[in-house]
Amino acid sequence: MIDLLGYGAFFLSTALIFGIITLGLNLQWGLTGLFNVGIAGFVAIGAYTSALLTTPEAADRVGGFGWPIALGWVAAMLVTGGAAAFTGFATLRLKSDYLAITTFGVAVVVQLVALNAQGLTGGPFGVAFIPRPFADLQSDPLAFNLVNLAVIGAVTLAIYLALERLAHSPWGRVLKALREDERAAISLGKSARSYRIQAFAVGGAVMGLAGAVQAHFIGFIAPDNYVPTLTFQVWAMLMVGGSGSNRGALMGALVVWVLWIGAGSLSSAVVPGDWQARAASLQIVAIGVTLCIILLLRPQGFFGPRRGGGME
């Protein structure tokens, strides 16, 4: 029973981390209409930034700054937000399909840097010994997982409330206006490019924070953690939960993560050992089928608005 509770806390913690990433994407796409398929890259920037600033000194890479975890998270948000702002400044004049290609290229570049810049990122060996919150409790797995769940839950709640406030603020209404009728918003003196860069930067900062939280929750990161599958998962979470709804972003993250883990567990239990590698694709198939069913029965997702593209 104790092991089950510990796993449940670990499972929910991971789902909430995905929920934070999905909240960032919902700001970019659900509120502003910015098609970002470079999610994995921005999450990686946040994870590596916090990890390098807080880990102990290492002989083979940059590190040893010994920053507190909270400061590492703040730095992750600032660095990732800056990277997103730079990307937005360079690309947001492009149409949505070209923006998607560009952001995907950013993600590929980030992963290649993480894989090859061994003196900075540890290369394929990644970054280990990342400090974990309440590490003194690791001898008691249940208490450790429950405390981490509480911390991640508090971060998720703070981000959710902040984004809800932003969505219903004059700033958020301008973003919605730009998505619904850009010419009308511009005629009122609003700078479409400036507001979109701001939205892209804030969404990127949220993704970077999620990457940092995940890095400290697990205690180890490597380039293989930030492959395109991560981007696929987050987009599926937003579509299932409902684009334009922060509640939907969190609900979609939970539902898709349950399906992802369930499909993986089922394939491990049913498929013979020599077919396990191929059976892993069942996870993607399960998410794809679920997404198709949701789009057929409820195109707006669980909580998405029936009309328009604004936030709930």
VOGU-3710 file (C-alpha; in Angstrom, 3 decimals, decimal comma):
1> midllgygaf> 0,000/0,000/0,000  2,807/2,404/0,863  4,570/1,612/-2,416  1,319/2,266/-4,310  0,873/5,644/-2,611  4,473/6,553/-3,369  4,050/5,649/-7,026  0,782/7,582/-7,170  2,525/10,692/-5,849  5,344/10,238/-8,374
11> flstalifgi> 2,816/9,731/-11,186  0,820/12,850/-10,290  4,010/14,904/-9,948  5,032/13,975/-13,485  1,541/14,729/-14,803  1,611/18,163/-13,147  4,985/18,944/-14,718  3,499/18,139/-18,116  0,555/20,301/-17,081  2,869/23,286/-16,572
21> itlglnlqwg> 4,362/22,792/-20,050  0,859/22,560/-21,520  -0,159/25,774/-19,750  2,739/27,514/-21,494  1,651/26,143/-24,866  -1,937/27,175/-24,177  -0,805/30,781/-23,710  1,050/30,681/-27,016  -1,508/28,783/-29,092  -4,819/28,831/-27,252
31> ltglfnvgia> -4,750/32,556/-26,501  -2,456/33,997/-29,168  -2,479/31,516/-32,058  1,304/30,986/-32,186  2,133/27,536/-33,568  5,135/26,341/-31,550  6,498/22,870/-32,327  9,807/23,491/-30,593  8,482/22,790/-27,104  11,156/20,209/-26,304
41> gfvaigayts> 13,881/22,765/-26,980  12,507/25,368/-24,579  11,958/22,759/-21,871  15,571/21,623/-22,339  16,913/25,180/-22,025  15,171/25,581/-18,676  16,312/22,195/-17,411  19,978/22,685/-18,312  20,059/26,273/-17,056  18,853/25,356/-13,578
51> allttpeaad> 20,897/22,161/-13,465  24,185/23,870/-14,354  23,637/26,668/-11,837  22,755/24,431/-8,898  24,864/21,265/-9,314  28,177/20,722/-7,496  31,467/21,230/-9,296  32,289/18,694/-12,021  35,601/18,096/-13,775  34,143/17,472/-17,238
61> rvggfgwpia> 31,681/20,360/-17,592  30,600/23,766/-16,363  29,059/23,725/-12,908  29,744/24,170/-9,256  27,901/27,446/-8,790  25,877/26,028/-5,914  22,833/28,234/-6,365  19,690/27,468/-4,331  17,052/25,514/-6,219  14,562/28,389/-6,184
71> lgwvaamlvt> 17,096/30,742/-7,803  17,857/28,081/-10,384  14,169/27,974/-11,289  13,999/31,764/-11,598  17,104/31,755/-13,817  15,576/29,000/-15,950  12,498/31,143/-16,545  14,565/34,213/-17,416  16,947/32,421/-19,784  14,190/30,447/-21,524
81> ggaaaftgfa> 11,971/33,505/-21,752  14,857/35,410/-23,315  15,493/32,607/-25,804  11,792/32,516/-26,692  11,700/36,303/-27,084  14,713/36,190/-29,408  13,087/33,413/-31,436  9,846/35,366/-31,588  11,597/38,572/-32,615  13,239/36,750/-35,500
91> tlrlksdyla> 10,289/34,654/-36,666  6,884/36,007/-35,645  6,488/37,940/-38,885  6,350/34,559/-40,627  3,139/32,697/-41,349  2,117/29,886/-39,019  3,590/27,065/-41,107  6,967/28,782/-41,419  6,899/29,604/-37,708  6,334/25,924/-36,976
101> ittfgvavvv> 9,323/24,928/-39,104  11,510/27,536/-37,419  10,580/26,528/-33,878  11,167/22,876/-34,744  14,612/23,890/-35,982  15,267/25,632/-32,657  14,436/22,432/-30,797  16,774/20,403/-33,009  19,610/22,902/-32,492  19,134/22,851/-28,707
111> qlvalnaqgl> 19,241/19,059/-28,615  22,353/18,945/-30,812  24,103/21,474/-28,562  23,143/19,447/-25,494  24,453/16,306/-27,167  27,760/17,680/-28,450  28,806/20,529/-26,132  30,177/18,125/-23,552  32,119/20,788/-21,682  28,891/22,692/-21,069
121> tggpfgvafi> 26,122/20,101/-20,868  27,915/16,831/-20,187  27,151/15,666/-23,727  25,402/12,311/-24,095  26,177/11,523/-20,448  23,952/14,368/-19,301  24,006/16,162/-15,954  23,781/14,138/-12,755  23,675/14,998/-9,042  21,085/17,718/-9,603
131> prpfadlqsd> 19,937/18,771/-6,116  16,429/17,611/-5,252  14,040/19,454/-2,923  13,930/17,923/0,563  16,700/15,467/-0,332  17,025/14,528/3,351  13,745/12,617/3,028  14,975/10,273/0,281  15,415/7,489/2,823  11,613/7,520/3,132
141> plafnlvnla> 10,328/7,254/-0,474  6,694/7,889/0,432  7,398/11,080/2,386  9,858/12,240/-0,272  7,364/11,758/-3,120  4,504/13,351/-1,177  6,547/16,429/-0,290  7,708/16,812/-3,883  4,109/16,429/-5,055  3,137/19,257/-2,709
151> vigavtlaiy> 5,925/21,483/-4,061  5,103/20,766/-7,702  1,400/21,187/-6,981  2,069/24,604/-5,435  4,134/25,677/-8,469  1,414/24,437/-10,832  -1,285/26,308/-8,906  0,763/29,515/-8,919  1,321/29,309/-12,684  -2,335/28,478/-13,297
161> lalerlahsp> -3,605/31,443/-11,256  -1,072/33,806/-12,837  -2,029/32,771/-16,367  -5,740/33,007/-15,557  -5,185/36,551/-14,323  -3,161/37,431/-17,414  -5,779/35,921/-19,741  -8,507/38,119/-18,274  -6,353/41,246/-18,044  -6,251/43,987/-20,721
171> wgrvlkalre> -3,030/42,361/-21,974  -4,798/39,042/-22,467  -7,744/40,686/-24,193  -5,366/42,323/-26,662  -3,851/38,924/-27,472  -7,315/37,472/-28,027  -8,229/40,420/-30,244  -5,081/39,937/-32,304  -5,959/36,310/-32,878  -9,616/36,951/-33,707
181> deraaislgk> -9,203/40,085/-35,874  -5,664/41,359/-36,234  -6,569/44,308/-38,463  -9,152/45,617/-36,023  -6,684/45,382/-33,130  -3,963/47,150/-35,090  -6,425/49,901/-36,062  -6,815/50,595/-32,329  -3,095/51,235/-32,032  -1,953/47,823/-30,780
191> sarsyriqaf> 1,384/46,439/-31,977  0,713/42,877/-33,118  4,376/41,917/-33,235  5,198/43,332/-29,802  2,316/41,580/-28,054  3,025/38,282/-29,781  6,681/38,389/-28,803  5,605/39,020/-25,211  3,189/36,066/-25,288  5,783/33,787/-26,875
201> avggavmgla> 8,364/34,803/-24,258  6,022/34,269/-21,306  4,903/30,892/-22,663  8,532/29,900/-23,202  9,422/30,966/-19,665  6,665/28,718/-18,294  8,019/25,801/-20,331  11,521/26,518/-19,045  10,261/26,493/-15,467  8,645/23,103/-16,086
211> gavqahfigf> 11,942/21,782/-17,435  13,781/23,036/-14,355  11,210/21,541/-11,975  11,441/18,201/-13,769  15,249/18,241/-13,664  15,287/18,726/-9,897  12,461/16,269/-9,374  14,313/13,469/-11,190  17,883/14,503/-10,334  19,316/13,714/-13,770
221> iapdnyvptl> 18,875/15,038/-17,322  20,235/13,978/-20,711  19,641/15,015/-24,345  17,443/11,964/-24,931  14,875/13,487/-22,548  14,101/16,251/-25,050  13,173/14,514/-28,275  10,221/15,426/-30,565  8,045/12,890/-28,742  7,833/15,393/-25,878
231> tfqvwamlmv> 6,395/18,014/-28,231  3,873/15,481/-29,554  2,767/14,597/-26,029  2,204/18,220/-25,015  0,258/19,084/-28,163  -1,917/16,007/-27,643  -2,532/17,092/-24,038  -3,684/20,532/-25,133  -5,944/19,205/-27,890  -7,553/16,627/-25,609
241> ggsgsnrgal> -8,064/19,087/-22,747  -9,209/21,944/-24,930  -7,187/24,672/-26,596  -7,939/28,025/-25,018  -8,648/26,663/-21,532  -6,136/26,516/-18,700  -8,311/23,960/-16,918  -8,324/21,930/-20,107  -4,529/22,102/-20,319  -4,202/20,520/-16,878
251> mgalvvwvlw> -6,950/17,954/-17,468  -5,507/16,998/-20,852  -2,072/16,526/-19,297  -3,506/14,106/-16,750  -5,610/12,136/-19,259  -2,875/11,768/-21,857  -0,278/10,840/-19,230  -2,611/8,121/-17,905  -3,003/6,783/-21,450  0,737/6,996/-22,107
261> igagslssav> 1,691/5,072/-18,982  -1,224/2,651/-19,379  -0,273/1,782/-22,945  3,346/1,282/-21,918  2,394/-0,977/-19,009  0,025/-2,994/-21,174  2,600/-3,545/-23,892  5,190/-4,604/-21,283  2,793/-7,134/-19,768  1,364/-8,585/-22,986
271> vpgdwqaraa> 4,040/-8,327/-25,658  6,936/-10,865/-25,611  10,348/-9,550/-24,609  11,899/-9,655/-28,080  9,080/-7,441/-29,408  9,240/-4,836/-26,655  11,092/-2,241/-28,735  8,429/-2,323/-31,437  5,600/-2,470/-28,919  6,760/0,847/-27,430
281> slqivaigvt> 5,144/2,537/-30,413  1,788/1,445/-29,008  1,990/4,452/-26,682  2,017/6,856/-29,619  -0,725/4,842/-31,342  -2,896/5,005/-28,206  -2,512/8,782/-27,968  -3,163/9,194/-31,697  -6,355/7,120/-31,577  -7,568/8,981/-28,494
291> lciilllrpq> -6,870/12,318/-30,145  -8,835/11,272/-33,243  -11,800/10,185/-31,117  -11,771/13,427/-29,137  -11,604/15,524/-32,302  -14,524/13,595/-33,812  -16,790/13,649/-30,751  -15,748/16,969/-29,200  -13,486/18,993/-31,502  -12,968/21,697/-28,863
301> gffgprrggg> -11,648/19,181/-26,302  -12,954/18,667/-22,777  -12,944/22,327/-21,737  -12,273/24,251/-24,943  -14,685/27,044/-25,912  -17,327/26,076/-28,468  -16,969/29,326/-30,345  -13,976/31,616/-30,855  -10,450/30,974/-29,678  -10,312/32,850/-26,406
311> me> -9,465/31,621/-22,964  -12,130/30,403/-20,575
//
